[in-house]
Amino acid sequence: PPCLFSSAPNDGVYIDPSTVPGVNQDPAFLFGQGKTLVKATGYWFGLLDTYRGNSCDASNKNDFIEDTPQQARGTDGTCPSSADTCPGLSGNDPVNNFMDNSTDVCRTNFTQDQIDRMYYVYQIYRNPGGETCTTGYQLFSIFYVA
């Protein structure tokens, strides 16, 4: 299959400028450390919200990432020490994950499988100087399981 590199001038990451450090000086504003940019870049690299699907049904793969626990809903803009919206399934909600909705101070990491997906998406869809694409359709078939 052909490579899907975008050369469109509007291909990129767009955010509200008030979410970058130093712009919004209101101490009550909980999203001004730049983590919105990190999350938006995660979307650009093929990641989904950790709570995509909003389901505790084990057959719903939420974000299609194996090492992020099932999550019934996104964190409500707070930073809980722990949360478990799917108590019948293993793992607490990934409140520290960049792809959740917790506050900036709370969001600190991606999982290894998320990092791997971002790497592969970059290699296949975002690396215009890279090797010829041959596995793009295979890779993305795991993202959108019918």
Secondary structure, 3 states (H helix, E strand, C coil): CCCCCCCCCCCCCCCCHHHCCCCCCCCCCCCCCCHHHHHHHHHHCCCCCCCCCCCCCCCCCCCCCCCCCCCCCCCCCCCCCCCCCCCCCCCCCCCCECCCCCCCCCCCECCHHHHHHHHHHHHHHHCCCCCCCCCHHHHHHCCCCC
